[in-house]
């Protein structure tokens, strides 16, 4: 995707910015914290449809088309989430804008070939839903001989989550079957929830949540898979491919086995699968700790348990392990990690990204979690729907099914692991640059094997992980010479040395990298240029990190005089002096930054976040640049540890941008 297409959504967001006529108007307000990620995703990944989801509701017998239309109108009127758009506010941050109740259009198709649901779904999801201007939910109706059979919905994850769909399905059915029944009170609506999250008590709680994130970002490896470089299979500048392969392993009885292990150890079935997956994935990847996103419905508060909206979030967990630890140790760790993650599962995505940028600068490395864990818990109503009418099938052995070239966005996904306990299914999706087909199969089968062994032989919980690796016959990835384990991460020290040698002012033959007694990486080099000191070198390396995620900024620099050999300068380089914008591109970029970040520190030698920039307005900044005819950066560039000068260097004036803007006008 070229730069013109990349910025068109951001420009559109600027064009549709919302300014209320009455500042006291109650139809608009900030996003809920759980909505921030999905709003940002639409603009950060313009080649994707913005996590567009579809669902299908059965229409109760005896209903007419008119009854379905009336039920849909009722739902739209009753639930604000079904009639809320998400434009930018005048401050550059997105807002919820609740529209007046309206009659939602319903795309109706007669099912003539038994493919009506697929046809309507394809039509509803053909184009992305622009959160700023489009109606948030698209409705379709499938009929058979004029009788409605299925109601199809398409919506952005920003609008609804899976919990909302379950509730909406039940409410739709009840409204048609028993329209005379009194309805239950509506749960707290998203606009009210967003305001609730800004209370003093919630702010204090969120501060504690960010401390949890800080700890996770401190302890995690820089990435799950050493040597993974997204741009190796690039489609466009700095862009990774969306080449994913997935497999589903159906293993009859595996969920019952997990539950027996859970009961013996007084933990959850989810913790059993998580520990098995974490053990196996760490063995396969060669990492010494496991970091993953983990999904949470975030409906623990009774006020939102029956609300419509997107309350779902992916929190984070990190578990360290050593070969001496036992399987039982990891079972207990997993249980504690899940509880801590759930407790800290409601957070601001903007704040988390800012925390990640600060921690990346502190550790001197790019940070990417990349792994996802999802344990599917169906509501009782759906379990009941599935069981009575489902045909009783003869139990068979394990079945492995493959999906090639899966349409998935690699924005923050390297691997995605999902457990569906009611179906005895485990699913693993992986980017083709991360796991090969045989490694996907090995990970799935070893995870199942470990759960089954624990159920059959409880004493296996006392086995140490080193012995278990031999038992499971897992061969970890081997890294070539030149990699070292530093700050809980595998670092390509050889590549880092080459980078330092390529600096013109550095004597290439003098570069050496050593790990001192404290486990810190030291860079030793010589130069005849007195300007080449720790601050110069750190600033230079920070600017290269986004394109070289396998290197890091050394914790210490020792610079010698090339002629005399005397130690010239020594330090960590963190005392980088602030530099005012100088080049035309730096002035243009800072003008856009300051428009949405009044009072920000004027320095191009720091990163955007360290200058005080807000993650929530990065889309507006890129849109403003696009309005002025500049291309070359995306919102994520502003949330990396690179200095603003390095971001400005990517900017370029492009007349085609002006043409695109004119077309949007």
Secondary structure as UniProt FT lines:
FT   HELIX           3..15
FT   TURN            23..24
FT   TURN            26..27
FT   STRAND          28..30
FT   HELIX           33..35
FT   HELIX           36..44
FT   TURN            46..47
FT   STRAND          52..58
FT   TURN            61..62
FT   HELIX           65..78
FT   HELIX           80..83
FT   STRAND          84..85
FT   STRAND          88..89
FT   TURN            90..91
FT   STRAND          94..98
FT   STRAND          106..110
FT   HELIX           116..124
FT   TURN            131..133
FT   STRAND          137..144
FT   TURN            145..146
FT   STRAND          147..156
FT   TURN            157..159
FT   HELIX           162..177
FT   TURN            179..180
FT   HELIX           190..196
FT   TURN            197..198
FT   HELIX           200..219
FT   TURN            226..227
FT   HELIX           230..233
FT   TURN            237..238
FT   STRAND          243..250
FT   TURN            252..253
FT   HELIX           254..265
FT   HELIX           269..285
FT   STRAND          289..296
FT   TURN            302..306
FT   STRAND          313..320
FT   TURN            323..324
FT   HELIX           327..343
FT   HELIX           349..363
FT   STRAND          371..376
FT   HELIX           380..389
FT   STRAND          399..407
FT   STRAND          415..420
FT   HELIX           421..423
FT   STRAND          425..431
FT   TURN            432..434
FT   HELIX           437..456
FT   HELIX           458..462
FT   HELIX           465..472
FT   TURN            481..482
FT   STRAND          483..486
FT   TURN            487..488
FT   STRAND          489..492
FT   HELIX           493..501
FT   TURN            504..505
FT   HELIX           508..510
FT   STRAND          512..515
FT   TURN            517..518
FT   STRAND          521..527
FT   TURN            530..531
FT   HELIX           534..544
FT   HELIX           545..547
FT   TURN            549..550
FT   STRAND          556..561
FT   TURN            562..564
FT   STRAND          567..571
FT   HELIX           584..596
FT   TURN            598..599
FT   TURN            608..612
FT   HELIX           615..617
FT   HELIX           618..627
FT   TURN            628..629
FT   STRAND          630..631
FT   HELIX           635..639
FT   HELIX           644..648
FT   TURN            649..650
FT   STRAND          652..653
FT   HELIX           655..664
//
